[in-house]
Amino acid sequence: MVRGIAFAATASAAMALILACLTTPVQAHSWVDCVKFDPYSKECLGYARGYPTRNAADINTAYAYLFNASPTSQAMCNPIQQSSASDYPADFPMAVAQPGETIYTSWEANGHLNNTNPTKVQVLYYPDPSHQFSDVSERNTAPVAGTFDYATDQNCYNPDQPNSVCLGSWVVPTNLVPGMVYHFVWFWYFNANPAGQWYSTCFDMQINAASYVVEPAAMDALLVLGGPSPSYSDGLDAAAKQLLTQVTTLSGNYVSGASAAAAASATPAEAAQPQSTPYATDTAAAAAGMDGSQNDVDPAATVAEAADDSSAVSSRKCRPRRRR
């Protein structure tokens, strides 16, 4: 009888351990460091809501935002991000982009690189600028701007280092209207916990008819340029501020002064005017979960195209930048 009681106690303890494993968070954390990263200059040109820099002592606990055990309802954003669409200090501005533009977003692997069965990240959005994400259940209904691997040898700068910076490539949906601000969510399906484990970072994007455009390229071609310095998460420096003054359309037309202001406030009708682009941006491919290679551009062909352009200022965007 004692033996039976002991066996029952052991079985009960084992079951409790299993349940604990299903509901206890596996040690993990991640968040977006840079919403709009320029792999050529190594500068961050736009941040997420309330980004505290990696120098913040509590960034792991205060900024990383966990959904544990697949909740059916929970605030989509970290409480410090949930209702602060204007929480962008001068040195940590929201990203500015235009419909159809390729965006490179960065984060750190945090020891979770996986080449065999990589976990996935989605960038979620709504085409209505008045809509703010409120609940995690919207992950099932919101349109997807991009899907990509979280951390592999193919999208991280230093795969052998646990805290390597990694990139995800996605395309700004073409149905967004210049002059408006839209809400996005970076959503990581980590799922080391069998019951489900996710992370989110919420950010906004100012959509303009012209912006500083990062030239799309194959991910492997960008990784060999080398990753950013740790200071890129410390806010805009002088070099980044200078880059943001170089505003063009996707077709490479340089915009400055009053023209730039007009581009920022273009009406929907003006924004709907067709634009030719030398960059093969493919929103369908991005939404299908591509890693950026579908947005590849042949540098030689791009330079040749620039040589045929009679406008000297427009050729700036068609000429690949050199590593500094």
C-alpha positions as CSV (number, residue, x, y, z in Angstrom):
1,M,0.0,0.0,0.0
2,V,2.8,2.4,0.9
3,R,4.5,1.5,-2.4
4,G,1.3,2.4,-4.3
5,I,1.1,5.7,-2.5
6,A,4.7,6.4,-3.3
7,F,4.2,5.6,-7.0
8,A,1.1,7.8,-7.1
9,A,3.1,10.7,-5.5
10,T,5.9,10.2,-8.0
11,A,3.5,10.2,-11.0
12,S,1.8,13.3,-9.6
13,A,5.1,15.1,-9.3
14,A,6.1,14.1,-12.8
15,M,2.8,15.4,-14.2
16,A,3.3,18.7,-12.3
17,L,6.8,19.0,-13.8
18,I,5.4,18.4,-17.3
19,L,2.7,21.1,-16.8
20,A,5.3,23.5,-15.5
21,C,7.3,23.0,-18.6
22,L,4.3,23.8,-20.7
23,T,3.5,27.0,-18.9
24,T,6.8,28.3,-17.7
25,P,8.6,30.7,-20.1
26,V,11.7,29.3,-21.7
27,Q,14.6,31.7,-21.3
28,A,14.3,33.9,-24.3
29,H,13.8,37.5,-25.2
30,S,14.0,39.6,-28.3
31,W,12.9,43.0,-29.7
32,V,13.5,45.2,-32.6
33,D,16.5,47.5,-32.3
34,C,16.1,49.3,-35.6
35,V,13.0,49.4,-37.7
36,K,14.7,50.9,-40.8
37,F,18.4,49.9,-41.0
38,D,20.7,50.9,-43.8
39,P,23.2,48.0,-44.3
40,Y,25.4,50.3,-46.5
41,S,26.0,53.1,-44.1
42,K,25.4,50.9,-41.0
43,E,23.1,53.6,-39.7
44,C,19.7,53.2,-38.1
45,L,17.2,55.6,-39.7
46,G,14.0,54.8,-37.7
47,Y,13.1,53.2,-34.4
48,A,10.2,51.5,-32.6
49,R,7.9,53.1,-30.0
50,G,9.7,54.1,-26.8
51,Y,13.0,52.4,-27.7
52,P,15.3,52.8,-24.7
53,T,18.6,51.9,-26.4
54,R,20.5,48.7,-25.6
55,N,22.3,50.6,-22.8
56,A,19.1,50.6,-20.7
57,A,19.8,48.2,-17.8
58,D,16.2,46.8,-17.8
59,I,15.7,46.5,-21.6
60,N,15.5,42.7,-21.2
61,T,12.6,42.9,-18.8
62,A,11.0,46.3,-19.5
63,Y,11.1,46.4,-23.3
64,A,11.0,42.7,-24.4
65,Y,7.3,41.7,-24.5
66,L,6.2,38.1,-24.1
67,F,3.1,36.1,-24.9
68,N,3.3,32.8,-23.0
69,A,1.2,29.7,-23.6
70,S,-0.7,31.0,-26.7
71,P,-3.0,33.4,-25.0
72,T,-6.3,34.0,-26.8
73,S,-6.4,37.6,-25.5
74,Q,-3.6,39.9,-24.4
75,A,-2.6,43.5,-25.2
76,M,-0.7,43.3,-28.6
77,C,2.0,45.8,-27.5
78,N,4.1,46.2,-24.4
79,P,2.2,48.5,-22.0
80,I,4.9,51.2,-22.6
81,Q,4.2,50.9,-26.4
82,Q,0.4,50.2,-26.4
83,S,-0.9,53.8,-26.4
84,S,2.1,55.9,-27.2
85,A,2.1,56.4,-31.0
86,S,3.9,59.8,-30.4
87,D,6.6,58.3,-28.2
88,Y,9.5,59.1,-30.5
89,P,12.2,61.4,-29.1
90,A,14.1,63.5,-31.6
91,D,17.0,61.2,-31.7
92,F,14.8,58.1,-32.0
93,P,12.3,59.0,-34.8
94,M,9.8,56.7,-36.3
95,A,10.8,55.4,-39.7
96,V,9.8,57.2,-42.9
97,A,9.2,55.2,-46.1
98,Q,7.1,55.1,-49.2
99,P,4.8,52.5,-50.6
100,G,6.7,49.7,-52.3
101,E,10.0,50.5,-50.5
102,T,12.1,47.6,-49.2
103,I,12.8,47.9,-45.5
104,Y,15.6,46.1,-43.5
105,T,14.7,45.7,-39.9
106,S,17.2,44.5,-37.3
107,W,17.4,42.7,-33.9
108,E,19.8,40.4,-32.1
109,A,19.7,36.6,-32.2
110,N,20.1,36.4,-28.4
111,G,21.3,32.8,-28.7
112,H,18.4,31.5,-30.7
113,L,20.0,31.0,-34.2
114,N,18.5,27.9,-35.8
115,N,19.5,26.7,-39.3
116,T,17.6,23.4,-39.1
117,N,14.2,24.6,-38.1
118,P,14.3,28.4,-38.0
119,T,11.6,30.2,-36.1
120,K,9.6,32.9,-38.0
121,V,8.9,36.6,-37.7
122,Q,5.9,38.4,-39.3
123,V,5.4,42.1,-39.8
124,L,1.7,42.8,-39.4
125,Y,-0.1,46.0,-40.4
126,Y,-3.5,47.4,-41.2
127,P,-4.2,49.5,-44.3
128,D,-6.3,51.9,-42.2
129,P,-4.1,54.6,-40.5
130,S,-6.7,55.0,-37.8
131,H,-6.4,51.4,-36.7
132,Q,-4.1,50.7,-33.7
133,F,-3.3,47.1,-32.8
134,S,-4.9,46.3,-29.4
135,D,-5.1,42.6,-28.9
136,V,-2.9,39.6,-29.8
137,S,-5.8,37.9,-31.4
138,E,-5.3,40.3,-34.3
139,R,-2.3,38.3,-35.4
140,N,-4.8,36.0,-37.1
141,T,-6.6,38.7,-39.0
142,A,-4.1,41.5,-39.8
143,P,-2.5,41.6,-43.2
144,V,1.1,40.5,-43.4
145,A,3.7,42.8,-44.9
146,G,6.5,40.3,-44.6
147,T,7.5,36.9,-43.2
148,F,11.1,35.9,-42.7
149,D,13.5,33.7,-40.6
150,Y,14.3,35.0,-37.1
151,A,18.0,33.9,-37.0
152,T,20.0,31.7,-39.4
153,D,23.4,31.8,-41.1
154,Q,21.6,33.4,-44.1
155,N,20.3,36.5,-42.3
156,C,22.7,37.1,-39.3
157,Y,26.0,39.0,-39.6
158,N,28.0,36.8,-37.1
159,P,26.3,33.4,-36.8
160,D,28.9,32.1,-34.4
161,Q,28.1,34.9,-31.9
162,P,25.0,34.4,-29.8
163,N,24.2,38.2,-29.9
164,S,24.7,38.6,-33.6
165,V,22.7,41.3,-35.3
166,C,20.2,39.8,-37.7
167,L,18.1,41.3,-40.5
168,G,14.7,40.8,-41.9
169,S,13.7,42.2,-45.3
170,W,10.1,43.3,-46.1
171,V,8.3,45.6,-48.4
172,V,6.0,48.5,-47.4
173,P,2.5,47.7,-48.8
174,T,1.6,49.6,-51.9
175,N,-1.9,50.3,-50.6
176,L,-0.7,52.7,-47.9
177,V,-1.3,56.4,-48.5
178,P,1.4,59.1,-48.4
179,G,1.0,61.7,-45.7
180,M,-0.4,59.2,-43.2
181,V,1.1,57.3,-40.2
182,Y,0.5,53.5,-39.9
183,H,0.9,51.1,-37.1
184,F,2.9,47.9,-37.5
185,V,3.9,44.9,-35.3
186,W,7.0,42.8,-35.5
187,F,5.8,39.4,-34.2
188,W,8.2,36.5,-33.4
189,Y,6.9,33.0,-33.1
190,F,9.6,31.6,-30.9
191,N,7.6,28.7,-29.6
192,A,10.3,27.0,-27.5
193,N,7.5,26.4,-25.0
194,P,5.3,23.6,-26.5
195,A,2.2,25.6,-25.4
196,G,3.3,28.6,-27.4
197,Q,5.7,31.5,-26.9
198,W,5.7,34.7,-28.9
199,Y,7.2,38.2,-28.7
200,S,6.2,41.5,-30.2
201,T,7.6,45.0,-30.9
202,C,5.2,47.7,-32.0
203,F,6.2,50.6,-34.2
204,D,4.8,53.2,-36.5
205,M,5.8,54.4,-40.0
206,Q,5.3,57.7,-41.6
207,I,4.4,57.0,-45.3
208,N,5.6,59.7,-47.7
209,A,5.7,59.9,-51.5
210,A,9.5,60.3,-51.2
211,S,12.0,59.2,-48.5
212,Y,15.6,58.1,-48.0
213,V,15.7,54.8,-50.0
214,V,17.9,51.9,-49.0
215,E,18.8,50.1,-52.2
216,P,17.5,46.5,-52.2
217,A,20.1,43.7,-52.6
218,A,20.5,40.0,-52.0
219,M,20.8,39.3,-48.2
220,D,24.2,37.6,-48.6
221,A,25.6,40.6,-50.5
222,L,24.5,42.9,-47.6
223,L,25.9,40.6,-44.8
224,V,29.4,40.7,-46.2
225,L,29.4,44.5,-45.8
226,G,29.6,43.9,-42.0
227,G,27.1,44.6,-39.3
228,P,26.4,47.8,-37.4
229,S,28.5,49.1,-34.5
230,P,26.8,48.9,-31.0
231,S,26.3,52.6,-31.1
232,Y,23.7,52.4,-33.9
233,S,21.1,51.6,-31.2
234,D,22.0,54.9,-29.4
235,G,19.9,57.1,-31.6
236,L,20.5,59.2,-34.7
237,D,24.1,60.5,-35.1
238,A,25.2,63.2,-37.5
239,A,25.7,60.8,-40.4
240,A,22.2,59.4,-40.0
241,K,20.7,62.8,-39.9
242,Q,22.6,63.8,-43.1
243,L,21.3,60.7,-44.9
244,L,17.7,61.5,-44.0
245,T,18.0,64.7,-45.9
246,Q,18.7,62.7,-49.1
247,V,15.1,62.2,-50.1
248,T,14.1,60.5,-53.4
249,T,11.2,58.7,-55.0
250,L,11.6,55.0,-55.8
251,S,12.3,55.9,-59.4
252,G,15.4,57.8,-58.2
253,N,14.2,61.3,-58.5
254,Y,15.9,63.6,-55.9
255,V,13.5,65.7,-53.8
256,S,14.6,68.6,-51.6
257,G,13.3,71.7,-49.9
258,A,9.7,72.6,-50.6
259,S,9.4,69.6,-52.9
260,A,10.2,67.3,-49.9
261,A,7.5,68.9,-47.9
262,A,5.0,68.5,-50.7
263,A,6.0,64.8,-51.0
264,A,5.2,64.3,-47.4
265,S,1.7,65.7,-47.7
266,A,0.8,64.3,-51.1
267,T,-3.0,63.7,-51.5
268,P,-4.2,60.1,-52.1
269,A,-4.9,61.0,-55.7
270,E,-1.3,62.3,-56.2
271,A,0.1,59.3,-54.4
272,A,-1.9,57.0,-56.7
273,Q,0.0,58.3,-59.8
274,P,2.1,55.4,-61.2
275,Q,5.8,55.3,-60.4
276,S,8.4,53.4,-62.3
277,T,11.0,51.7,-60.0
278,P,14.4,50.2,-60.9
279,Y,14.1,48.1,-57.9
280,A,12.2,44.8,-58.3
281,T,10.1,45.2,-55.2
282,D,7.6,42.4,-54.9
283,T,5.1,42.8,-52.2
284,A,3.6,39.4,-53.0
285,A,6.9,37.7,-52.5
286,A,7.5,39.5,-49.3
287,A,4.1,38.5,-47.9
288,A,4.9,34.9,-48.9
289,G,7.8,34.9,-46.5
290,M,10.9,35.6,-48.6
291,D,14.2,36.7,-47.1
292,G,14.9,39.6,-49.4
293,S,16.5,37.8,-52.4
294,Q,13.3,38.5,-54.4
295,N,14.2,42.2,-54.1
296,D,17.6,41.7,-55.5
297,V,19.2,44.3,-57.8
298,D,22.1,43.9,-60.1
299,P,24.5,46.7,-59.1
300,A,26.1,46.7,-62.6
301,A,22.8,47.0,-64.3
302,T,21.7,49.7,-61.9
303,V,24.9,51.8,-62.5
304,A,24.3,51.4,-66.3
305,E,20.8,52.7,-65.8
306,A,22.2,55.7,-63.9
307,A,24.6,56.4,-66.8
308,D,21.6,56.7,-69.1
309,D,19.8,59.1,-66.9
310,S,20.3,62.7,-68.0
311,S,19.7,64.0,-64.5
312,A,22.9,64.0,-62.4
313,V,21.0,64.2,-59.1
314,S,18.7,61.3,-59.9
315,S,21.7,59.0,-60.4
316,R,22.7,59.2,-56.8
317,K,20.1,56.6,-55.9
318,C,21.1,54.3,-58.7
319,R,24.7,54.1,-57.6
320,P,25.5,51.6,-54.8
321,R,27.1,53.2,-51.8
322,R,30.5,52.1,-50.7
323,R,31.3,50.8,-47.3
324,R,32.8,53.5,-45.2
